[in-house]
């Protein structure tokens, strides 16, 4: 039985851990470079066209955005939250703002009790980008036993068969998706559900 999202709503935006909403619901956070397709992925997973707002200006989303998500599986409903974090890299912001932004982001992902799943979105065309390796290494230093880290490669449809095979060999535990072709979402839902609810 594949869990499916039956309801999804934006709750609020926050600047930091301090003005975030209560942490009583399990959360899935989305990390990724500014143009990797975070908004498109959240919209695709929830089947909502404009739930997460995408911007043509990389790095424009500078707030932590919370979404209520209701899943249905085997005729039962389950509630979690998706959390869209500001993209890293590319952002044309002042040095002061960037230091505050990074500090707030680091504090959130390290100390937010309700985070159960980290989804790190990576561009399949640039699988070995240094910034992605750095983020993965950084999170690995403080990830808790009740948390899981998923590498998900977006834009898989942009690769030829040889490149797809090489990617799978290099990252055997990763998931590949295509937002334009709506491919790979079921596996993401299953991973989220298995970890949070054990189903």
Backbone as ProteinMPNN parsed JSONL, in Angstrom:
{"seq_chain_A": "XXXXXXXXXXXXXXXXXXXXXXXXXXXXXXXXXXXXXXXXXXXXXXXXXXXXXXXXXXXXXXXXXXXXXXXXXXXXXXXXXXXXXXXXXXXXXXXXXXXXXXXXXXXXXXXXXXXXXXXXXXXXXXXXXXXXXXXXXXXXXXXXXXXXXXXXXXXXXXXXXXXXXXXXXXXXXXXXXXXXXXXXXXXXXXXXXXXXXXX", "coords_chain_A": {"N_chain_A": [[0.854, -1.202, 0.0], [0.773, 2.064, -1.028], [1.46, 5.061, 0.579], [-0.439, 8.085, 0.325], [-0.649, 11.605, -0.246], [-3.287, 13.427, 1.002], [-4.062, 15.869, 1.824], [-2.746, 19.149, 2.047], [-1.322, 21.987, 3.433], [-0.143, 25.338, 3.701], [1.404, 26.59, 6.619], [2.978, 28.536, 8.182], [5.671, 30.996, 7.937], [8.995, 31.213, 9.176], [11.779, 32.863, 10.738], [13.769, 31.755, 12.218], [14.764, 29.201, 14.617], [13.653, 30.101, 16.965], [11.27, 31.547, 16.386], [9.724, 29.628, 15.261], [7.002, 27.261, 14.677], [5.285, 25.132, 17.109], [6.974, 22.103, 18.149], [5.725, 19.557, 17.979], [4.934, 17.737, 16.106], [6.01, 15.244, 13.833], [8.612, 15.971, 11.517], [9.622, 16.539, 8.108], [12.395, 17.689, 6.572], [13.511, 19.754, 3.897], [16.422, 20.098, 2.194], [18.691, 21.881, 0.081], [20.479, 23.1, -2.835], [20.007, 26.395, -4.196], [18.773, 26.325, -6.751], [17.82, 23.778, -7.189], [15.339, 22.658, -7.27], [13.55, 22.527, -5.094], [11.004, 23.636, -4.342], [9.435, 22.73, -6.485], [9.623, 19.988, -6.06], [8.367, 19.637, -3.553], [5.813, 20.539, -4.246], [5.221, 18.635, -6.179], [5.266, 16.212, -4.7], [3.1, 16.608, -3.069], [1.064, 16.948, -4.821], [0.148, 19.485, -5.372], [-0.094, 22.434, -7.052], [0.885, 25.073, -6.484], [1.762, 25.09, -3.831], [4.275, 25.27, -2.471], [6.153, 28.105, -3.039], [7.943, 28.845, -5.879], [10.861, 30.542, -7.03], [12.127, 32.68, -9.576], [14.446, 33.862, -9.099], [17.389, 32.717, -7.894], [17.934, 31.705, -4.545], [16.148, 33.361, -3.311], [14.176, 32.601, -1.515], [14.212, 32.978, 1.759], [13.25, 32.257, 4.172], [12.097, 29.914, 6.69], [9.822, 27.6, 5.816], [6.724, 26.194, 6.734], [4.611, 23.352, 6.34], [1.52, 21.735, 6.701], [0.885, 18.327, 6.407], [-1.21, 15.759, 5.332], [-1.393, 12.365, 5.266], [-2.791, 9.445, 3.726], [-3.127, 6.051, 4.342], [-3.883, 2.743, 3.836], [-6.535, 3.204, 4.588], [-6.284, 4.772, 6.839], [-5.485, 7.872, 8.45], [-2.632, 10.032, 8.626], [-0.621, 12.465, 10.17], [1.93, 14.774, 9.344], [4.662, 17.14, 9.03], [5.967, 19.089, 6.354], [8.985, 20.798, 5.834], [10.33, 23.514, 4.335], [13.45, 24.579, 3.702], [15.643, 27.473, 3.463], [17.439, 27.804, 0.399], [20.85, 26.83, -0.226], [23.875, 28.42, -1.317], [24.452, 30.438, -4.243], [22.839, 32.625, -3.418], [22.197, 36.072, -3.56], [22.803, 37.958, -1.265], [23.405, 40.318, 1.399], [26.532, 40.298, 3.25], [26.17, 40.389, 6.031], [23.479, 39.624, 6.348], [23.625, 37.106, 5.28], [25.267, 35.753, 7.093], [23.666, 35.732, 9.374], [21.473, 34.353, 8.393], [22.644, 31.825, 7.738], [23.434, 31.051, 10.308], [20.962, 30.892, 11.618], [19.815, 28.825, 10.147], [21.541, 26.649, 10.587], [21.264, 26.375, 13.35], [18.584, 25.643, 13.451], [18.444, 23.114, 12.047], [20.11, 21.594, 13.643], [19.041, 21.644, 16.229], [16.279, 21.358, 16.223], [13.812, 19.486, 17.538], [11.741, 17.946, 16.437], [12.429, 17.102, 13.88], [12.543, 14.391, 11.749], [13.208, 13.316, 9.308], [15.688, 14.065, 6.977], [15.714, 15.438, 3.857], [17.81, 15.638, 1.303], [18.117, 17.367, -1.482], [19.575, 16.958, -4.622], [21.207, 17.947, -7.621], [21.001, 15.951, -10.383], [22.642, 16.289, -12.557], [24.928, 17.329, -11.602], [26.347, 15.584, -9.662], [28.47, 15.433, -7.872], [28.926, 17.856, -6.623], [30.709, 20.127, -4.646], [29.536, 21.638, -2.584], [27.291, 20.145, -1.915], [28.446, 17.782, -0.968], [29.718, 18.816, 1.267], [27.541, 19.644, 2.843], [26.27, 17.199, 3.366], [28.282, 15.869, 4.818], [28.464, 17.597, 6.992], [25.897, 17.422, 8.245], [25.983, 14.759, 8.971], [27.522, 14.762, 11.227], [25.977, 15.444, 13.415], [23.563, 14.116, 13.305], [20.777, 12.424, 14.689], [19.882, 9.262, 16.263], [17.206, 8.739, 15.797], [16.675, 9.893, 13.447], [16.72, 10.12, 9.84], [18.661, 10.317, 6.851], [18.165, 11.259, 3.611], [19.348, 11.071, 0.34], [18.338, 12.629, -2.523], [18.121, 12.722, -5.928], [17.378, 15.184, -8.222], [15.942, 16.105, -11.418], [16.453, 13.919, -13.075], [15.617, 13.187, -15.558], [17.11, 14.64, -17.286], [19.39, 13.291, -17.825], [21.312, 10.962, -19.82], [21.123, 7.398, -20.597], [23.555, 6.153, -19.946], [24.682, 7.964, -18.145], [22.775, 7.853, -16.117], [23.11, 5.231, -15.217], [25.718, 5.373, -14.229], [25.341, 7.186, -12.141], [23.654, 5.76, -10.437], [25.355, 3.705, -9.711], [27.369, 5.086, -8.368], [25.946, 6.245, -6.269], [24.346, 4.256, -4.65], [22.326, 4.074, -2.691], [20.643, 6.154, -3.049], [17.752, 8.101, -4.132], [16.056, 8.698, -7.175], [14.421, 11.32, -8.916], [12.011, 12.893, -11.089], [10.658, 15.926, -11.532], [9.328, 17.099, -13.642], [8.34, 14.941, -15.057], [7.016, 13.635, -13.136], [8.122, 11.475, -11.738], [9.262, 8.925, -9.525], [8.214, 9.672, -7.05], [6.671, 7.92, -5.419], [8.483, 6.239, -4.128], [9.806, 8.014, -2.459], [7.718, 8.801, -0.728], [7.253, 6.305, 0.485], [9.658, 5.844, 1.856], [9.675, 7.983, 3.695], [7.376, 7.353, 5.158], [7.916, 4.802, 6.178], [10.041, 5.311, 7.895], [9.057, 7.244, 9.758], [6.556, 6.239, 10.677], [6.884, 3.509, 10.741], [5.711, 1.88, 8.925]], "CA_chain_A": [[0.0, 0.0, 0.0], [1.589, 3.281, -1.103], [0.804, 6.205, 1.213], [-0.632, 9.227, -0.569], [-0.999, 12.858, 0.419], [-4.674, 13.798, 0.691], [-4.268, 17.264, 2.178], [-1.494, 19.871, 2.283], [-1.587, 23.413, 3.631], [0.908, 26.188, 4.251], [1.079, 27.034, 7.977], [3.605, 29.839, 8.425], [7.102, 31.146, 7.694], [9.744, 31.631, 10.359], [13.157, 33.269, 10.439], [14.736, 30.96, 12.989], [14.202, 28.223, 15.546], [12.919, 30.796, 18.035], [9.903, 31.933, 16.015], [9.085, 28.51, 14.567], [5.821, 26.73, 15.36], [5.597, 24.086, 18.086], [7.658, 20.951, 17.547], [5.02, 18.37, 18.472], [4.59, 16.872, 14.971], [7.201, 14.803, 13.092], [8.865, 16.84, 10.362], [10.52, 16.185, 7.005], [12.972, 18.947, 6.1], [14.066, 19.712, 2.549], [17.652, 20.874, 2.025], [19.169, 21.826, -1.293], [20.957, 24.332, -3.457], [18.914, 27.314, -4.518], [18.058, 26.052, -8.008], [17.76, 22.327, -7.355], [13.954, 22.252, -7.48], [12.887, 22.196, -3.826], [9.579, 23.972, -4.417], [8.8, 21.813, -7.448], [9.556, 18.665, -5.44], [7.307, 19.68, -2.535], [4.545, 20.624, -4.985], [5.005, 17.343, -6.83], [4.96, 15.194, -3.685], [1.777, 16.884, -2.488], [0.122, 17.153, -5.935], [-0.391, 20.847, -5.266], [0.685, 23.197, -8.026], [1.55, 26.265, -5.95], [1.875, 25.03, -2.367], [5.564, 25.922, -2.2], [6.376, 29.111, -4.078], [9.28, 28.842, -6.462], [11.266, 31.87, -7.488], [13.07, 32.677, -10.707], [15.705, 34.396, -8.572], [17.968, 31.76, -6.955], [18.264, 32.193, -3.212], [15.199, 34.367, -2.836], [13.455, 32.07, -0.359], [15.131, 33.094, 2.879], [12.547, 31.898, 5.39], [11.773, 28.508, 6.921], [8.385, 27.497, 5.53], [6.104, 24.993, 7.302], [3.399, 22.877, 5.681], [0.82, 20.588, 7.277], [0.68, 17.283, 5.404], [-2.003, 14.622, 5.813], [-1.273, 11.161, 4.453], [-3.723, 8.34, 3.935], [-2.548, 4.749, 4.011], [-4.704, 1.639, 4.331], [-7.749, 3.81, 5.147], [-5.987, 5.538, 8.054], [-4.853, 9.168, 8.188], [-1.415, 10.31, 9.398], [-0.205, 13.862, 10.006], [3.324, 15.182, 9.523], [4.917, 18.448, 8.425], [7.105, 19.326, 5.471], [9.644, 22.068, 6.142], [11.16, 23.976, 3.212], [14.519, 25.435, 4.224], [16.272, 28.328, 2.451], [18.467, 27.151, -0.411], [22.212, 27.3, 0.02], [24.586, 28.748, -2.55], [23.854, 31.351, -5.234], [22.042, 33.752, -2.93], [22.814, 37.402, -3.61], [22.391, 38.71, -0.081], [24.546, 40.984, 2.038], [27.319, 39.418, 4.11], [25.552, 40.344, 7.356], [22.268, 38.825, 6.271], [24.01, 35.722, 5.005], [25.79, 35.14, 8.322], [22.505, 35.502, 10.246], [20.702, 33.318, 7.713], [23.323, 30.544, 7.933], [23.387, 30.736, 11.737], [19.592, 30.465, 11.919], [19.586, 27.55, 9.482], [22.331, 25.652, 11.312], [20.613, 26.202, 14.654], [17.321, 24.929, 13.227], [18.618, 21.695, 11.706], [20.81, 20.899, 14.735], [18.329, 21.629, 17.512], [14.838, 21.147, 16.072], [13.541, 18.156, 18.075], [10.748, 17.197, 15.667], [12.926, 16.643, 12.571], [12.768, 12.942, 11.674], [13.775, 12.976, 7.996], [16.359, 15.087, 6.17], [15.744, 15.146, 2.422], [18.816, 16.479, 0.65], [17.904, 17.349, -2.93], [20.811, 17.203, -5.367], [21.026, 17.991, -9.071], [21.586, 14.747, -10.988], [23.645, 16.669, -13.557], [26.154, 17.709, -10.868], [26.221, 14.733, -8.476], [29.603, 15.55, -6.946], [29.14, 19.253, -6.249], [31.362, 20.229, -3.335], [28.616, 22.17, -1.578], [26.437, 19.036, -1.484], [29.273, 16.893, -0.137], [29.939, 19.512, 2.535], [26.291, 19.606, 3.623], [26.072, 15.815, 3.826], [29.284, 15.614, 5.863], [28.126, 18.417, 8.154], [24.729, 16.846, 8.925], [26.367, 13.455, 9.528], [28.204, 14.958, 12.514], [25.051, 15.619, 14.542], [22.293, 13.438, 13.073], [20.406, 11.567, 15.807], [19.488, 7.895, 15.933], [15.808, 8.673, 15.345], [16.58, 10.65, 12.198], [17.283, 9.487, 8.657], [19.127, 11.276, 5.846], [17.926, 10.72, 2.272], [19.841, 11.81, -0.82], [17.409, 12.499, -3.643], [18.607, 13.434, -7.102], [16.335, 15.749, -9.079], [16.265, 16.336, -12.844], [17.0, 12.679, -13.624], [15.234, 13.116, -16.974], [18.104, 15.375, -18.076], [20.548, 12.413, -18.034], [21.154, 9.841, -20.734], [21.127, 6.116, -19.897], [24.898, 5.904, -19.414], [24.835, 8.835, -16.978], [21.893, 7.312, -15.077], [23.762, 4.03, -14.688], [26.877, 5.822, -13.439], [24.818, 7.808, -10.927], [23.145, 4.684, -9.568], [26.524, 2.973, -9.209], [28.086, 5.961, -7.431], [25.075, 6.549, -5.121], [23.388, 3.142, -4.684], [21.229, 4.211, -1.734], [19.901, 7.389, -3.319], [16.494, 8.023, -4.882], [16.063, 9.651, -8.29], [13.083, 11.794, -9.26], [11.851, 13.9, -12.129], [9.458, 16.704, -11.256], [8.604, 17.375, -14.887], [7.656, 13.713, -15.474], [6.364, 13.085, -11.941], [8.705, 10.134, -11.569], [10.04, 8.65, -8.315], [7.579, 10.169, -5.819], [6.184, 6.831, -4.563], [9.584, 5.74, -3.294], [10.042, 9.032, -1.433], [6.631, 8.645, 0.247], [7.455, 5.055, 1.223], [10.796, 6.04, 2.772], [9.204, 8.867, 4.768], [6.381, 6.648, 5.955], [8.548, 3.683, 6.896], [10.865, 5.81, 8.992], [8.28, 7.946, 10.791], [5.455, 5.449, 11.236], [7.223, 2.102, 10.784], [4.772, 1.16, 8.044]], "C_chain_A": [[0.885, 1.247, 0.0], [0.841, 4.428, -0.434], [0.655, 7.351, 0.222], [-1.043, 10.45, 0.241], [-2.413, 13.244, 0.015], [-4.959, 15.259, 1.051], [-2.918, 17.91, 2.471], [-1.791, 21.358, 2.36], [-0.352, 24.127, 4.172], [0.473, 26.65, 5.648], [1.65, 28.43, 8.226], [5.055, 29.816, 7.995], [7.759, 31.619, 8.984], [11.15, 32.015, 9.936], [14.177, 32.367, 11.11], [14.001, 29.949, 13.857], [13.281, 28.904, 16.559], [11.498, 31.196, 17.639], [9.206, 30.866, 15.17], [7.846, 28.054, 15.34], [6.231, 25.597, 16.289], [6.17, 22.851, 17.396], [7.051, 19.628, 18.022], [4.64, 17.381, 17.367], [5.874, 16.509, 14.223], [7.358, 15.595, 11.8], [9.854, 16.231, 9.373], [11.077, 17.496, 6.474], [13.645, 18.745, 4.747], [15.249, 20.667, 2.471], [18.051, 20.833, 0.561], [19.676, 23.158, -1.787], [19.774, 25.13, -3.999], [18.148, 26.973, -5.798], [17.865, 24.561, -8.256], [16.333, 21.817, -7.571], [13.227, 21.854, -6.207], [11.379, 22.453, -3.884], [8.841, 23.016, -5.347], [8.638, 20.412, -6.847], [8.452, 18.608, -4.4], [5.939, 19.73, -3.211], [4.201, 19.284, -5.643], [4.598, 16.265, -5.84], [3.554, 15.37, -3.11], [0.68, 17.019, -3.545], [-0.589, 18.494, -5.833], [0.5, 21.766, -6.09], [1.483, 24.355, -7.42], [1.658, 26.268, -4.426], [3.16, 25.722, -1.917], [5.847, 26.866, -3.349], [7.816, 29.037, -4.577], [9.585, 30.247, -6.981], [12.232, 31.742, -8.648], [14.423, 33.241, -10.279], [16.281, 33.414, -7.559], [18.284, 32.42, -5.613], [17.27, 33.178, -2.636], [14.42, 33.899, -1.601], [14.393, 32.041, 0.838], [14.481, 32.747, 4.215], [12.365, 30.388, 5.471], [10.262, 28.379, 6.785], [7.823, 26.149, 5.976], [4.805, 24.656, 6.588], [2.822, 21.689, 6.452], [0.542, 19.589, 6.173], [-0.145, 16.157, 6.026], [-1.914, 13.486, 4.8], [-2.453, 10.233, 4.72], [-3.059, 7.053, 3.475], [-3.414, 3.67, 4.65], [-5.915, 2.154, 5.12], [-7.533, 4.495, 6.497], [-5.272, 6.83, 7.663], [-3.682, 9.396, 9.144], [-0.98, 11.744, 9.119], [1.291, 14.043, 10.246], [3.449, 16.62, 9.006], [6.068, 18.332, 7.441], [7.671, 20.692, 5.847], [10.603, 22.404, 5.004], [12.183, 24.968, 3.753], [15.094, 26.308, 3.118], [17.365, 27.567, 1.693], [19.846, 27.683, -0.07], [22.947, 27.492, -1.307], [23.795, 29.731, -3.384], [23.218, 32.621, -4.683], [22.814, 35.062, -2.95], [22.272, 38.229, -2.446], [23.635, 39.319, 0.556], [25.263, 40.011, 2.963], [26.694, 39.283, 5.49], [24.326, 39.439, 7.364], [22.611, 37.35, 6.087], [24.514, 35.025, 6.264], [24.645, 34.832, 9.29], [21.691, 34.323, 9.713], [21.325, 31.941, 7.964], [23.244, 30.096, 9.393], [22.002, 30.212, 12.11], [19.297, 29.082, 11.353], [20.286, 26.416, 10.223], [21.678, 25.33, 12.661], [19.337, 25.368, 14.502], [17.565, 23.44, 12.984], [19.337, 20.911, 12.811], [19.924, 20.694, 15.954], [16.817, 21.43, 17.421], [14.51, 19.688, 16.434], [12.681, 17.309, 17.142], [11.219, 16.734, 14.289], [13.191, 15.14, 12.635], [13.444, 12.522, 10.373], [14.424, 14.216, 7.378], [16.3, 14.625, 4.721], [16.681, 16.143, 1.769], [18.648, 16.329, -0.858], [19.181, 17.759, -3.647], [20.51, 17.136, -6.86], [21.755, 16.806, -9.703], [22.678, 15.072, -12.01], [24.978, 17.042, -12.908], [26.221, 16.919, -9.564], [27.332, 14.913, -7.442], [29.921, 16.991, -6.556], [29.672, 19.34, -4.82], [30.394, 20.691, -2.249], [27.68, 21.077, -1.053], [27.212, 18.056, -0.603], [29.494, 17.506, 1.24], [28.708, 19.449, 3.435], [26.067, 18.208, 4.198], [27.028, 15.482, 4.976], [28.93, 16.361, 7.154], [26.969, 17.799, 8.943], [25.094, 15.519, 9.591], [27.016, 13.579, 10.908], [27.233, 15.086, 13.686], [23.72, 14.882, 14.374], [22.026, 12.448, 14.211], [19.972, 10.179, 15.322], [18.069, 7.766, 15.429], [15.583, 9.457, 14.057], [17.191, 9.849, 11.048], [17.603, 10.571, 7.632], [18.968, 10.634, 4.478], [18.526, 11.637, 1.21], [18.897, 11.549, -1.982], [17.902, 13.356, -4.794], [17.44, 13.881, -7.981], [16.852, 15.824, -10.528], [16.896, 15.103, -13.496], [16.693, 12.542, -15.114], [16.223, 13.843, -17.881], [19.327, 14.51, -18.411], [20.261, 11.372, -19.109], [21.333, 8.533, -19.942], [22.482, 5.817, -19.25], [25.126, 6.72, -18.126], [23.968, 8.349, -15.808], [22.524, 6.096, -14.405], [24.94, 4.401, -13.792], [26.439, 6.428, -12.113], [24.362, 6.74, -9.93], [24.298, 3.897, -8.939], [27.259, 3.779, -8.135], [27.289, 6.221, -6.156], [23.973, 5.482, -5.024], [22.191, 3.292, -3.751], [20.358, 5.447, -1.971], [18.594, 7.085, -4.064], [16.584, 9.038, -6.018], [14.625, 10.033, -8.623], [13.149, 12.743, -10.453], [10.555, 14.634, -11.831], [8.643, 16.961, -12.522], [7.817, 16.146, -15.351], [6.975, 12.994, -14.309], [6.821, 11.653, -11.674], [9.435, 10.039, -10.227], [9.391, 9.049, -7.002], [7.167, 9.04, -4.87], [7.281, 6.341, -3.616], [9.903, 6.724, -2.162], [8.984, 8.91, -0.334], [6.841, 7.4, 1.112], [8.583, 5.192, 2.246], [10.389, 6.897, 3.973], [8.318, 8.08, 5.727], [7.008, 5.537, 6.785], [9.339, 4.199, 8.084], [10.028, 6.428, 10.11], [7.243, 7.061, 11.464], [5.74, 3.935, 11.302], [6.32, 1.233, 9.922], [5.358, 1.054, 6.644]], "O_chain_A": [[1.662, 1.456, 0.932], [-0.284, 4.743, -0.824], [1.525, 7.564, -0.624], [-1.699, 10.337, 1.276], [-2.709, 13.374, -1.173], [-5.974, 15.819, 0.636], [-2.047, 17.286, 3.076], [-2.429, 21.923, 1.472], [0.386, 23.585, 4.996], [-0.674, 27.052, 5.845], [0.906, 29.384, 8.453], [5.613, 28.754, 7.721], [7.152, 32.335, 9.78], [11.651, 31.557, 8.909], [15.306, 32.229, 10.64], [12.774, 29.859, 13.83], [12.258, 28.346, 16.955], [10.605, 31.183, 18.486], [8.238, 31.146, 14.463], [7.661, 28.412, 16.504], [7.378, 25.15, 16.267], [5.893, 22.587, 16.226], [7.766, 18.705, 18.413], [4.091, 16.315, 17.647], [6.728, 17.367, 14.003], [6.389, 15.857, 11.087], [10.784, 15.516, 9.746], [10.321, 18.331, 5.978], [14.261, 17.711, 4.487], [15.106, 21.876, 2.653], [17.778, 19.85, -0.128], [19.351, 24.209, -1.236], [18.69, 24.593, -4.226], [16.97, 27.312, -5.906], [17.758, 24.13, -9.404], [16.137, 20.68, -8.002], [12.387, 20.955, -6.223], [10.58, 21.59, -3.52], [7.747, 22.551, -5.027], [7.641, 19.735, -7.096], [7.683, 17.647, -4.359], [5.011, 19.037, -2.791], [3.045, 18.861, -5.659], [3.683, 15.487, -6.111], [2.906, 14.4, -2.716], [-0.493, 17.184, -3.209], [-1.769, 18.62, -6.162], [1.704, 21.861, -5.849], [2.629, 24.587, -7.803], [1.646, 27.33, -3.804], [3.135, 26.636, -1.092], [5.788, 26.467, -4.511], [8.769, 29.151, -3.806], [8.688, 31.02, -7.319], [13.047, 30.822, -8.7], [15.415, 33.117, -10.996], [15.73, 33.278, -6.466], [18.822, 33.526, -5.551], [17.519, 33.769, -1.585], [14.053, 34.707, -0.748], [15.268, 31.18, 0.925], [15.092, 32.923, 5.269], [12.463, 29.677, 4.47], [9.511, 28.981, 7.553], [8.368, 25.097, 5.643], [4.004, 25.535, 6.27], [3.544, 20.758, 6.81], [0.023, 19.955, 5.119], [0.177, 15.662, 7.107], [-2.305, 13.626, 3.641], [-3.035, 10.242, 5.805], [-2.507, 6.971, 2.378], [-3.648, 3.684, 5.859], [-6.268, 1.617, 6.17], [-8.495, 4.768, 7.215], [-4.545, 6.873, 6.67], [-3.73, 9.008, 10.312], [-0.972, 12.184, 7.969], [1.845, 13.534, 11.22], [2.461, 17.232, 8.599], [7.019, 17.582, 7.658], [6.924, 21.625, 6.142], [11.56, 21.675, 4.745], [11.83, 26.058, 4.205], [15.042, 25.928, 1.949], [18.115, 26.787, 2.28], [19.998, 28.84, 0.324], [22.667, 26.806, -2.291], [22.578, 29.835, -3.232], [23.072, 33.6, -5.415], [23.928, 35.156, -2.433], [21.403, 39.083, -2.621], [24.761, 38.897, 0.292], [24.681, 39.022, 3.409], [26.684, 38.194, 6.063], [24.151, 38.606, 8.254], [21.973, 36.468, 6.662], [24.228, 33.848, 6.483], [24.651, 33.793, 9.949], [21.282, 33.431, 10.456], [20.629, 31.003, 8.353], [23.017, 28.921, 9.682], [21.877, 29.217, 12.825], [18.621, 28.269, 11.985], [19.701, 25.359, 10.458], [21.56, 24.169, 13.052], [19.052, 24.497, 15.324], [16.957, 22.598, 13.644], [19.185, 19.693, 12.901], [20.041, 19.679, 16.641], [16.146, 21.343, 18.45], [14.892, 18.768, 15.71], [12.865, 16.095, 17.059], [10.478, 16.038, 13.594], [13.966, 14.673, 13.47], [14.155, 11.518, 10.324], [13.8, 15.272, 7.267], [16.783, 13.541, 4.393], [16.388, 17.336, 1.69], [18.993, 15.298, -1.434], [19.791, 18.778, -3.322], [19.66, 16.362, -7.3], [22.973, 16.674, -9.574], [23.535, 14.236, -12.296], [26.018, 17.07, -13.567], [26.161, 17.502, -8.482], [27.152, 14.584, -6.27], [31.057, 17.306, -6.199], [29.145, 18.703, -3.908], [30.431, 20.191, -1.125], [27.318, 21.084, 0.123], [26.685, 17.56, 0.393], [29.463, 16.807, 2.253], [28.821, 19.229, 4.641], [25.719, 18.055, 5.369], [26.628, 14.888, 5.977], [29.076, 15.831, 8.255], [27.049, 17.667, 10.165], [24.571, 15.195, 10.658], [27.055, 12.611, 11.668], [27.621, 14.863, 14.833], [22.836, 15.015, 15.22], [22.926, 11.726, 14.642], [19.731, 9.962, 14.135], [17.74, 6.815, 14.72], [14.446, 9.658, 13.631], [18.067, 9.01, 11.258], [16.924, 11.595, 7.549], [19.56, 9.59, 4.207], [18.246, 12.835, 1.185], [18.679, 10.404, -2.377], [18.08, 14.566, -4.652], [16.627, 13.069, -8.423], [18.037, 15.629, -10.799], [17.764, 15.226, -14.361], [17.417, 11.865, -15.844], [16.182, 13.684, -19.101], [20.195, 14.927, -19.178], [19.119, 10.951, -19.291], [21.658, 8.565, -18.755], [22.543, 5.29, -18.139], [25.691, 6.22, -17.154], [24.381, 8.425, -14.651], [22.477, 5.952, -13.183], [25.132, 3.812, -12.728], [27.08, 6.216, -11.083], [24.654, 6.818, -8.737], [24.222, 3.478, -7.784], [27.711, 3.232, -7.129], [27.869, 6.397, -5.085], [22.805, 5.771, -5.284], [21.143, 2.695, -3.998], [19.454, 5.743, -1.19], [18.372, 5.976, -4.551], [17.134, 10.124, -5.835], [13.727, 9.191, -8.616], [14.194, 13.31, -10.771], [9.476, 14.042, -11.872], [7.415, 17.033, -12.474], [6.757, 16.279, -15.963], [6.432, 11.9, -14.466], [6.017, 10.755, -11.422], [10.145, 10.967, -9.837], [9.956, 8.794, -5.938], [7.296, 9.179, -3.653], [7.025, 6.066, -2.444], [10.23, 6.315, -1.048], [9.314, 8.915, 0.851], [6.631, 7.438, 2.324], [8.467, 4.707, 3.371], [10.714, 6.577, 5.116], [8.489, 8.136, 6.944], [6.67, 5.357, 7.954], [9.315, 3.599, 9.159], [10.273, 6.159, 11.286], [7.067, 7.121, 12.681], [4.943, 3.174, 11.849], [6.179, 0.031, 10.146], [4.728, 0.485, 5.752]]}, "name": "protein", "num_of_chains": 1, "seq": "XXXXXXXXXXXXXXXXXXXXXXXXXXXXXXXXXXXXXXXXXXXXXXXXXXXXXXXXXXXXXXXXXXXXXXXXXXXXXXXXXXXXXXXXXXXXXXXXXXXXXXXXXXXXXXXXXXXXXXXXXXXXXXXXXXXXXXXXXXXXXXXXXXXXXXXXXXXXXXXXXXXXXXXXXXXXXXXXXXXXXXXXXXXXXXXXXXXXXXX"}
